[in-house]
């Protein structure tokens, strides 16, 4: 099976959001995904996008012989700014479906993110990983990622 990495388009949002929900189940927090498809799509493809993404796809033939594209994973990022370092890519989520793990799709997505970061002049790529997610941690170690145990994550919901 040939995997292609391409930029996400608005029509991909429904599938990406399905994968976001799959990730939330894996992270034991399915109730935390409350974004609507309309808001998600507008935020990425409206007049002022705040996120960008790549999708990993393959093609097969449908029962009727028509080509059918399947999205097996995605990587979604936005721009973060550090007063110390400048512009950075913040990787919000990267996911490969459970069925397709082990086919180097994560590597293809991650490599495409590095290419994008270089093209856009970002100084670094930042992300978070849950401390118990050993498969992801081991994957990131292959890239010589540094793990910072000093900073504490903070958030406040605004209603």
C-alpha positions, 0 to 999 in steps of 0.5 A: 500500500502506498501512503501519500502525505498531503496538506489537509483540505476543508473536506478532510475535516470530518475525518480528521475530527473522527481521528481526534475523537479516536485519539481522545479515547486512547488518551482516556478523555473522550468527553473532552472533545467538544469542538463542533465540525463547523467550528473546527472547519472554520478554524482551519479553512476560514478567512483567518485560519489558526491551524494547518494539517497534513494527512496520510492517505492511500487509494483503493478501488471501491466496489464500483471500481472508483478510486477511494481515498482513505485517511489513515492519520494526520498531524495538526499544528499551529504557530506558537511564538516564544519571546526567547526563540521566535516563531515555532511550530506547535504540534497539537496532535499527531495520530495514526489509526491503530490498524495502520501503526507500524507502517512508518506513517508516523515517520512520514508525517513527522518528516513532513512537519520538519520540512514544513518547519524549515520552509516556514522558518520556524525555530523549533517544533514543540508538543506534549506527550502524556507521561504514560504514552510509552509508544509515542515517547519511544517514537519521539526519542528517535528524533532526539527530542528533549523532554522537559519535566520542569514546566507545569501545564496550565489552562483556564476554560473561558465561557 
